[in-house]
Amino acid sequence: MPLYDPVIYDRSLPVQSYWETTAQPPEYAPLNQLETCEVAVIGAGLTGLSAAWHLAQAGVEVAIVEPG
Ligand SMILES: Cc1cc2nc3c(=O)[nH]c(=O)nc-3n(C[C@H](O)[C@H](O)[C@H](O)COP(=O)(O)OP(=O)(O)OC[C@H]3O[C@@H](n4cnc5c(N)ncnc54)[C@H](O)[C@@H]3O)c2cc1C
């Protein structure tokens, strides 16, 4: 009995991302007007999301900008 998912042992199968198959990111409207916030985080990568999360936890009004 294989230890891991069978896809790992068959190189002919595409390796699927767990995130891609399970995440359902919400749709956000494009930023086409002036918005105000205390801190704008440019880029929703690991660094940006972590910074935004910690700022929000501290009560800071934060907005994240990510190219569509
Ligand atoms: C193929 C690959 C596999 C990897 N595998 C692993 C792994 O298994 N484990 C691991 O720990 N690390 C892995 N890494 C490294 C990890 O992905 C990076 O270290 C990490 O994503 C860096 O985070 P970051 O927030 O600095 O940058 P990023 O995740 O690159 O985030 C930057 C964000 O800024 C956005 N952005 C860029 N320009 C603008 C702009 N002008 N305006 C607004 N937004 C903008 C981008 O769209 C992006 O969302 C991998 C990297 C790659 C490329």
PDBQT file of the ligand as one rigid body, heavy atoms in Angstrom, charges set to zero:
ROOT
HETATM    1  C1  LIG A 101       8.024  27.843  -8.416  1.00  0.00    +0.000 C 
HETATM    2  C2  LIG A 101       8.214  28.285  -6.972  1.00  0.00    +0.000 A 
HETATM    3  C3  LIG A 101       8.067  27.354  -5.969  1.00  0.00    +0.000 A 
HETATM    4  C4  LIG A 101       8.238  27.725  -4.640  1.00  0.00    +0.000 A 
HETATM    5  N1  LIG A 101       8.071  26.766  -3.673  1.00  0.00    +0.000 NA
HETATM    6  C5  LIG A 101       8.190  27.119  -2.381  1.00  0.00    +0.000 A 
HETATM    7  C6  LIG A 101       7.980  26.149  -1.359  1.00  0.00    +0.000 A 
HETATM    8  O1  LIG A 101       7.678  24.967  -1.603  1.00  0.00    +0.000 OA
HETATM    9  N2  LIG A 101       8.123  26.547  -0.063  1.00  0.00    +0.000 N 
HETATM   10  C7  LIG A 101       8.460  27.847   0.264  1.00  0.00    +0.000 A 
HETATM   11  O2  LIG A 101       8.575  28.134   1.460  1.00  0.00    +0.000 OA
HETATM   12  N3  LIG A 101       8.677  28.756  -0.707  1.00  0.00    +0.000 NA
HETATM   13  C8  LIG A 101       8.553  28.441  -2.008  1.00  0.00    +0.000 A 
HETATM   14  N4  LIG A 101       8.772  29.375  -2.983  1.00  0.00    +0.000 N 
HETATM   15  C9  LIG A 101       9.199  30.725  -2.582  1.00  0.00    +0.000 C 
HETATM   16  C10 LIG A 101       7.997  31.541  -2.130  1.00  0.00    +0.000 C 
HETATM   17  O3  LIG A 101       6.970  31.463  -3.114  1.00  0.00    +0.000 OA
HETATM   18  C11 LIG A 101       8.486  32.977  -1.997  1.00  0.00    +0.000 C 
HETATM   19  O4  LIG A 101       9.573  33.032  -1.107  1.00  0.00    +0.000 OA
HETATM   20  C12 LIG A 101       7.380  33.853  -1.443  1.00  0.00    +0.000 C 
HETATM   21  O5  LIG A 101       6.216  33.754  -2.249  1.00  0.00    +0.000 OA
HETATM   22  C13 LIG A 101       7.855  35.299  -1.387  1.00  0.00    +0.000 C 
HETATM   23  O6  LIG A 101       6.782  36.049  -0.858  1.00  0.00    +0.000 OA
HETATM   24  P1  LIG A 101       6.644  37.569  -1.145  1.00  0.00    +0.000 P 
HETATM   25  O7  LIG A 101       5.393  38.024  -0.444  1.00  0.00    +0.000 OA
HETATM   26  O8  LIG A 101       7.907  38.277  -0.806  1.00  0.00    +0.000 OA
HETATM   27  O9  LIG A 101       6.506  37.703  -2.730  1.00  0.00    +0.000 OA
HETATM   28  P2  LIG A 101       5.358  37.135  -3.663  1.00  0.00    +0.000 P 
HETATM   29  O10 LIG A 101       4.729  35.901  -3.117  1.00  0.00    +0.000 OA
HETATM   30  O11 LIG A 101       5.997  37.077  -5.019  1.00  0.00    +0.000 OA
HETATM   31  O12 LIG A 101       4.263  38.263  -3.645  1.00  0.00    +0.000 OA
HETATM   32  C14 LIG A 101       4.417  39.493  -4.339  1.00  0.00    +0.000 C 
HETATM   33  C15 LIG A 101       2.996  39.945  -4.705  1.00  0.00    +0.000 C 
HETATM   34  O13 LIG A 101       3.086  41.279  -5.206  1.00  0.00    +0.000 OA
HETATM   35  C16 LIG A 101       2.242  41.391  -6.329  1.00  0.00    +0.000 C 
HETATM   36  N5  LIG A 101       2.719  42.517  -7.127  1.00  0.00    +0.000 N 
HETATM   37  C17 LIG A 101       3.828  42.577  -7.880  1.00  0.00    +0.000 A 
HETATM   38  N6  LIG A 101       3.914  43.792  -8.475  1.00  0.00    +0.000 NA
HETATM   39  C18 LIG A 101       2.836  44.496  -8.041  1.00  0.00    +0.000 A 
HETATM   40  C19 LIG A 101       2.369  45.830  -8.300  1.00  0.00    +0.000 A 
HETATM   41  N7  LIG A 101       3.023  46.680  -9.107  1.00  0.00    +0.000 N 
HETATM   42  N8  LIG A 101       1.213  46.220  -7.710  1.00  0.00    +0.000 NA
HETATM   43  C20 LIG A 101       0.537  45.382  -6.889  1.00  0.00    +0.000 A 
HETATM   44  N9  LIG A 101       0.937  44.117  -6.608  1.00  0.00    +0.000 NA
HETATM   45  C21 LIG A 101       2.076  43.692  -7.193  1.00  0.00    +0.000 A 
HETATM   46  C22 LIG A 101       2.348  40.046  -7.017  1.00  0.00    +0.000 C 
HETATM   47  O14 LIG A 101       1.232  39.805  -7.854  1.00  0.00    +0.000 OA
HETATM   48  C23 LIG A 101       2.386  39.097  -5.821  1.00  0.00    +0.000 C 
HETATM   49  O15 LIG A 101       1.091  38.666  -5.433  1.00  0.00    +0.000 OA
HETATM   50  C24 LIG A 101       8.593  29.047  -4.309  1.00  0.00    +0.000 A 
HETATM   51  C25 LIG A 101       8.735  30.002  -5.345  1.00  0.00    +0.000 A 
HETATM   52  C26 LIG A 101       8.538  29.628  -6.647  1.00  0.00    +0.000 A 
HETATM   53  C27 LIG A 101       8.693  30.661  -7.750  1.00  0.00    +0.000 C 
ENDROOT
TORSDOF 0
